[in-house]
Amino acid sequence: MDHTPRWQKSTFSDGGEGDTCVELTVASAHLISLRESDTPTAVLTTTTGPMTHLLRAIATGRLTQRRP
């Protein structure tokens, strides 16, 4: 059985083959791994709960930097 991660690029990446995107993969039933394509050996792994909260915050604009 092949256990090589299948990384998925963000839909916000430029679509090219360059190293300008964030990638995700399912590490196990409850773990998700993230990496930036220009540093593929640096992998951040988290559980589905915090990842869901992060994606919702991004989608709703709650992570947008507010200006004074």
PEFENJO-V347425 format. One record per residue. RES is the residue in one letter. PSI is psi as a letter, one per 30 degrees, with the letter a starting at -180 (* if undefined). OMEGA is omega in radians with two decimals (* if undefined). D_LAST is the distance of its C-alpha to the last C-alpha in whole Angstrom. Layout:
RES&PSI&OMEGA&D_LAST + RES&PSI&OMEGA&D_LAST
This chain:
M&k&-3.12&54 + D&k&3.13&51 + H&g&3.10&48 + T&k&3.13&46 + P&k&3.07&42 + R&j&-3.09&41 + W&k&3.12&38 + Q&k&3.13&36 + K&k&3.04&33 + S&k&3.08&30 + T&f&3.11&31 + F&f&3.10&27 + S&l&-3.02&29 + D&f&3.08&31 + G&f&3.13&34 + G&a&3.13&36 + E&g&-3.12&38 + G&a&-3.10&35 + D&i&-3.06&33 + T&h&-3.09&30 + C&l&3.02&29 + V&k&-3.13&29 + E&k&3.11&32 + L&l&2.99&33 + T&l&3.06&37 + V&j&-3.11&38 + A&e&3.09&40 + S&a&-3.07&42 + A&e&-3.07&42 + H&g&-3.10&39 + L&k&3.09&37 + I&k&3.11&35 + S&k&3.13&34 + L&k&3.02&31 + R&l&3.01&32 + E&k&-2.99&30 + S&f&3.12&33 + D&f&3.02&33 + T&i&-3.01&33 + P&f&3.13&36 + T&f&3.09&37 + A&j&-3.05&34 + V&k&3.06&34 + L&k&3.13&32 + T&k&-3.12&33 + T&l&3.08&32 + T&l&-3.06&34 + T&e&-3.12&33 + G&e&3.11&31 + P&e&3.12&28 + M&e&3.09&28 + T&e&3.12&28 + H&e&3.12&25 + L&e&-3.12&24 + L&e&3.09&25 + R&e&3.11&24 + A&e&3.10&20 + I&e&-3.08&20 + A&e&-3.11&22 + T&f&3.10&20 + G&g&-3.12&17 + R&f&3.13&16 + L&g&3.11&15 + T&k&-3.12&13 + Q&k&3.12&10 + R&k&3.14&7 + R&k&3.13&4 + P&*&*&0
